[in-house]
Amino acid sequence: MDWNTLTLVTLAVFGFAGLVVMLLIGFLRQLPELVRAVREVKDALGGGIERE
């Protein structure tokens, strides 16, 4: 394995890791809103008690 291949593989691995981290951060930031929406749907379908 030469240095060019090693460099390209290293860049690809870190690029992929960076993409995964950014997607995970975005998902975690939207998680409270997603949980709130799921609870609202569950309450609406189940005829639950309305919250203020």
Beta strands, then each sheet from edge to edge (+ up, - down):
end
